[in-house]
């Protein structure tokens, strides 16, 4: 078949910033590698997020290693103004 078999992956609505990065990478990759197909397996992914907790001057910076699904949920808080 020419590519890895696909899996049944639970639905994951990626944030727009991630979709934009995927589109850029896909365009680059497919322009440089003919005859290939990309398939994003969100259930197998991970992300490192830099987070700031609290307010100045007592805030804390942390790096979080999370699954793709956890990343999607945590990034929703970036739009929260509280």
C-alpha positions in Angstrom: 0.0 0.0 0.0 3.0 2.3 0.4 2.2 3.7 3.9 1.5 2.6 7.4 -2.0 1.3 8.1 -4.3 3.8 9.7 -5.9 3.4 13.1 -9.2 4.3 14.5 -8.3 7.5 16.4 -10.7 9.3 18.7 -11.7 12.7 17.4 -9.5 15.6 18.5 -10.2 19.2 17.5 -6.8 20.9 17.5 -6.4 24.6 18.3 -6.1 26.9 15.4 -2.4 27.6 16.1 -1.6 23.9 15.9 -3.7 23.5 12.7 -1.7 26.4 11.2 1.6 24.7 12.1 0.4 21.4 10.6 -0.6 23.1 7.4 2.8 24.7 7.0 4.7 21.5 7.8 2.4 19.5 5.5 3.0 21.9 2.6 6.8 21.8 3.2 6.9 18.0 3.6 4.7 17.2 0.6 6.6 19.6 -1.7 9.9 17.8 -0.8 8.7 14.2 -0.8 6.5 13.1 -3.7 4.2 10.2 -3.5 3.8 10.3 0.3 0.8 10.8 2.5 0.7 12.4 6.0 -1.8 11.2 8.6 -1.8 12.8 12.0 -2.2 10.4 14.9 -3.3 12.7 17.7 -3.7 9.8 20.1 0.0 9.0 19.9 1.3 12.6 20.3 2.7 14.6 23.2 3.5 18.2 23.8 5.7 20.4 26.1 3.9 23.5 27.3 5.5 26.4 29.1 3.0 27.7 31.7 3.0 30.6 34.1 0.9 30.2 37.3 -0.1 33.0 39.6 0.4 36.7 39.3 3.4 39.0 39.6 5.5 39.1 41.7 4.6 35.6 43.0 4.2 33.8 39.7 5.8 30.4 38.9 7.0 29.1 35.5 6.6 25.4 34.8 7.1 23.2 31.8 4.4 20.6 31.4 4.7 17.4 29.4 1.2 16.4 28.3 -0.7 14.3 25.8 -2.2 15.9 22.7 -5.7 15.8 24.3 -4.4 17.5 27.5 -2.7 20.1 25.4 -5.9 21.0 23.6 -7.7 21.4 26.9 -5.0 23.5 28.5 -4.6 25.8 25.5 -8.3 26.7 26.0 -7.2 28.6 29.1 -5.0 30.9 27.0 -8.2 32.6 25.8 -9.6 32.9 29.3 -9.3 36.5 30.7 -9.7 35.6 34.4 
